[in-house]
Amino acid sequence: MAEYILRRFLRSVVTLCIVFTAVFMLLRFMPLNGYFPQEMIKETDEATRMTYLRNLGLLDHPLTQLWRFVKNLFHGDLGRSITVYPHVPIATLLAEKIPTTAFLGFWSMLAGIVFGLSMGMMMVRRKNRLGDALGNGYILFVRAVPSLIYLFFLQIWVSRWLNLPLVYDKDIFKSWFLPIVCLSLSGVAWYALWIRRFMVDEENQDYVKFARAKGLSRKAVLRKHLFRNAVIPITAYLPSDLLNIVAGSLIIETLFAIPGTGGLLTTAIKRQDNNLVQVLVLMYAALSILGVFLGDLLLAFVDPRIKLTEDQ
């Protein structure tokens, strides 16, 4: 098992290195305006700007710049923002914004799990009836319609009907409701879809027929046998879901003016703050890869049929 974990960990590290190296190099082909404060672009001459770039080491070979960044990274130096928050350390920005994103993300993930699993169970119990049709309609709508469309109408209409604030304010409890609901919509659809799919597929298995033959009701079989087995494959998604709450949602944080990491990336791209962009992309890539890695391990631990050996 230790060998398998080490091998998967090394693969994850290699994948992260490839992704970040590609992003780092591509940013070096972008216009250099992303490394200048706005006042420098307007008020200084070409020689001054070139001196500024040289002092930052941006005229060095890209591989030299990459090595310098990695070395500083291991010393806890993520660099400084240039155009979004001039001269502010990026580590300071993340320390301020991650708690907000994590708070909303945690509650949205919890809502997605609770309501998603409940909806999936309801759809199985009412298979081919109205409840199942409504659940499938919701899943189809959330997965097929661009999220920006229904999120915008949710923000406008629900806030008007329930007298809720249009934007997020950490000091106003009512302003938390809509962002958490919007963040959880896709999670509800995902959990409901997979719990229904698995349980419907398993209903024709021999162990289910045996349980029914012993006199157990369909409700008891669904709860005691099918649901427990259906939760196992879903656990592979939980670590990724948990870690991605730090990344936030680019659309929702922008829509509700949430001061989190998702909106920060959108702003950094618009303002061409390349230093900030490369750090945020590295963080998102690391969270995604770590989530997949932990999901594989968790799935193997909760399901005794899976063995962490090479021959599996």
C-alpha positions in Angstrom: 0.0 0.0 0.0 2.8 2.4 0.8 4.3 1.8 -2.6 1.0 2.6 -4.3 0.5 5.8 -2.3 4.0 6.9 -3.1 3.6 6.2 -6.8 0.3 8.1 -7.0 1.8 11.0 -5.1 4.7 11.2 -7.5 2.4 11.1 -10.4 0.4 14.0 -8.9 3.6 16.0 -8.4 4.7 15.4 -11.9 1.3 16.5 -13.2 1.3 19.6 -11.1 4.8 20.5 -12.4 3.8 20.1 -16.0 0.6 22.2 -15.6 2.4 25.0 -13.8 5.4 25.0 -16.1 3.1 25.3 -19.1 1.1 28.2 -17.5 4.3 30.0 -16.4 5.8 29.8 -19.8 2.6 30.9 -21.6 2.4 34.0 -19.4 5.9 34.9 -20.6 4.5 35.2 -24.1 1.9 37.7 -22.9 2.4 41.4 -23.4 4.7 42.9 -20.7 2.0 45.4 -19.7 0.9 42.9 -17.1 4.1 43.6 -15.1 3.7 47.4 -15.0 1.7 49.5 -12.6 -0.8 51.6 -14.5 0.9 54.9 -13.7 4.3 53.6 -15.1 2.7 52.8 -18.5 1.3 56.3 -18.9 4.0 58.4 -17.4 7.4 56.8 -18.0 9.6 56.4 -21.1 10.7 53.1 -22.7 14.2 53.2 -21.0 12.7 53.5 -17.6 10.3 50.6 -18.2 13.0 48.4 -19.5 15.1 49.1 -16.4 12.1 48.2 -14.2 11.7 44.9 -16.0 15.4 44.2 -15.7 15.3 44.8 -11.9 12.4 42.4 -11.6 14.4 39.8 -13.5 11.8 39.6 -16.3 14.3 40.0 -19.0 16.1 36.8 -18.0 15.6 33.5 -19.7 12.2 32.1 -18.9 13.7 29.0 -17.4 15.8 31.2 -15.1 12.7 33.0 -14.0 10.9 29.7 -13.4 13.7 28.4 -11.2 13.8 31.7 -9.3 10.0 31.5 -8.7 10.2 27.9 -7.5 13.1 28.7 -5.1 11.2 31.7 -3.7 8.1 29.5 -3.4 9.8 27.1 -1.0 10.8 30.1 1.1 7.1 31.2 1.4 7.5 34.1 -1.0 4.8 34.1 -3.7 5.7 37.5 -5.1 3.7 40.7 -5.0 0.6 41.9 -6.8 1.4 44.5 -9.5 -1.8 46.1 -10.8 -4.7 44.8 -8.7 -3.1 45.5 -5.2 0.2 47.2 -6.1 3.2 46.0 -4.0 1.0 43.9 -1.6 2.4 40.4 -1.0 0.3 37.7 -2.7 0.5 35.6 0.4 -1.2 38.4 2.4 -4.0 38.6 -0.2 -4.6 34.9 -0.1 -4.6 34.9 3.7 -7.3 37.6 3.7 -9.5 36.1 0.9 -9.4 32.3 1.4 -11.3 32.3 4.7 -14.3 34.0 3.0 -14.3 31.6 0.1 -13.8 28.6 2.4 -16.7 29.7 4.7 -19.2 30.0 1.9 -17.8 26.9 0.1 -18.1 24.7 3.2 -21.7 25.5 3.8 -22.5 25.1 0.1 -20.8 21.7 -0.1 -22.7 20.6 3.0 -26.0 21.8 1.4 -25.1 20.0 -1.8 -24.5 16.7 -0.1 -27.6 16.8 2.2 -30.1 18.0 -0.5 -28.4 16.0 -3.3 -28.5 12.7 -1.5 -32.1 13.4 -0.3 -33.2 14.2 -3.8 -31.6 11.1 -5.2 -33.3 8.9 -2.7 -36.6 10.5 -3.4 -36.1 10.0 -7.1 -35.4 6.3 -6.6 -38.4 5.8 -4.3 -40.6 7.5 -6.9 -39.0 6.1 -10.0 -40.9 6.8 -13.2 -43.4 9.0 -11.3 -43.7 12.7 -10.8 -41.0 13.1 -8.2 -38.5 11.3 -10.4 -39.5 13.4 -13.4 -39.1 16.7 -11.5 -35.7 15.6 -10.2 -34.5 14.6 -13.6 -35.8 17.9 -15.0 -33.8 19.8 -12.3 -30.6 17.8 -13.1 -31.0 18.3 -16.8 -31.6 22.1 -16.4 -28.6 22.7 -14.2 -26.2 20.6 -16.3 -27.5 21.9 -19.7 -28.2 25.6 -19.2 -25.2 27.9 -18.9 -24.9 28.7 -15.2 -24.5 32.5 -15.7 -28.1 32.6 -17.1 -30.0 31.0 -14.2 -27.7 32.4 -11.5 -28.4 36.0 -12.8 -32.2 35.4 -12.7 -31.9 33.8 -9.2 -30.0 36.8 -7.9 -32.6 39.3 -9.3 -35.8 37.4 -8.6 -35.2 35.6 -5.4 -33.6 38.6 -3.8 -36.7 40.6 -4.7 -39.2 38.0 -3.5 -37.4 37.3 -0.2 -36.1 40.8 0.3 -32.5 39.7 0.3 -29.4 41.8 -0.5 -28.1 41.7 -4.0 -24.5 41.5 -3.0 -22.6 39.7 -0.2 -21.8 41.5 3.0 -20.0 39.5 5.8 -21.8 41.6 8.5 -25.3 40.9 7.1 -26.5 37.4 7.7 -29.2 37.5 5.0 -26.6 38.2 2.3 -25.1 34.8 2.9 -28.2 32.9 1.7 -28.2 33.4 -2.0 -24.4 32.8 -2.6 -24.6 29.6 -0.6 -27.7 28.4 -2.5 -26.1 29.3 -5.9 -22.9 27.6 -5.0 -24.7 24.4 -4.0 -26.9 24.0 -7.1 -24.5 22.0 -9.2 -23.5 19.9 -6.2 -27.1 19.0 -5.5 -27.6 17.9 -9.1 -24.3 15.9 -9.2 -25.0 14.0 -6.0 -28.7 13.4 -6.9 -27.7 12.1 -10.4 -25.1 9.6 -9.2 -27.0 8.3 -6.2 -30.1 7.6 -8.4 -28.0 6.1 -11.2 -26.2 3.7 -8.9 -29.2 2.7 -6.9 -31.4 2.0 -9.9 -28.6 -0.1 -11.5 -28.2 -2.1 -8.3 -31.9 -2.8 -7.8 -31.6 -5.9 -10.1 -28.6 -7.4 -8.4 -28.9 -10.8 -6.7 -28.2 -9.5 -3.2 -31.1 -7.1 -3.5 -33.4 -9.8 -4.7 -32.3 -12.0 -1.8 -33.0 -9.2 0.7 -36.5 -8.8 -0.8 -37.1 -12.6 -0.7 -36.3 -12.5 3.1 -39.3 -10.2 3.5 -37.6 -6.8 3.7 -39.7 -3.9 2.3 -38.4 -2.0 -0.7 -37.9 1.1 1.5 -35.7 -1.0 3.9 -33.7 -2.4 1.1 -33.1 1.0 -0.4 -31.9 2.4 3.0 -30.0 -0.5 4.5 -28.4 -2.0 1.4 -28.5 0.1 -1.8 -27.8 3.5 -0.1 -24.8 2.3 1.8 -23.2 0.8 -1.3 -24.2 3.8 -3.4 -22.3 6.2 -1.1 -19.0 4.4 -1.6 -18.2 5.7 -5.2 -19.4 9.2 -4.2 -16.7 9.4 -1.5 -14.1 9.6 -4.3 -15.5 13.1 -5.1 -15.6 14.4 -1.6 -11.9 15.4 -1.1 -11.9 17.2 -4.4 -15.2 19.0 -3.5 -13.8 19.9 0.0 -10.5 21.2 -1.4 -12.1 23.2 -4.2 -14.1 25.3 -1.8 -10.9 27.2 -1.3 -10.8 28.0 -5.0 -14.3 29.4 -5.0 -16.5 30.1 -8.0 -15.4 32.6 -10.6 -18.9 33.4 -11.7 -20.7 33.5 -8.3 -18.0 35.5 -6.5 -18.1 38.0 -9.2 -21.9 38.1 -9.4 -22.3 38.7 -5.7 -19.2 40.8 -5.2 -17.7 38.3 -2.8 -14.2 39.2 -1.7 -12.8 35.7 -2.3 -10.2 33.9 -4.4 -12.6 33.3 -7.3 -13.3 36.9 -7.9 -9.6 37.7 -7.3 -8.6 35.5 -10.3 -11.2 37.2 -12.5 -9.9 40.7 -11.5 -6.3 39.6 -12.0 -6.9 38.4 -15.5 -8.8 41.6 -16.4 -6.0 43.8 -15.0 -3.2 41.7 -16.5 -1.6 41.1 -13.1 0.5 38.2 -14.3 2.2 37.6 -10.9 -1.2 37.1 -9.2 -2.6 35.0 -12.1 0.3 32.5 -12.0 0.0 32.0 -8.2 -3.8 31.5 -8.3 -3.5 29.0 -11.2 -0.9 27.1 -9.3 -3.2 27.0 -6.2 -6.2 25.8 -8.3 -4.1 23.1 -10.1 -2.7 21.9 -6.8 -6.1 21.7 -5.2 -7.6 19.8 -8.1 -4.7 17.3 -8.3 -4.6 16.8 -4.6 -8.4 16.2 -4.5 -8.1 13.5 -7.1 -5.2 11.9 -5.3 -7.0 11.9 -1.9 -10.2 10.7 -3.6 -8.5 7.6 -4.9 -7.1 6.8 -1.5 -10.4 7.4 0.3 -12.3 5.2 -2.1 -9.8 2.4 -1.5 -10.1 2.7 2.3 -13.9 2.8 2.4 -14.4 0.0 -0.1 -12.8 -3.3 1.1 -13.1 -4.7 -2.4 -10.5 -2.3 -3.7 -6.9 -3.3 -2.9 -4.0 -0.8 -3.2 -1.8 -3.2 -5.1 -0.2 -3.2 -8.6 -2.4 -6.0 -10.0 -5.6 -4.2 -9.4 
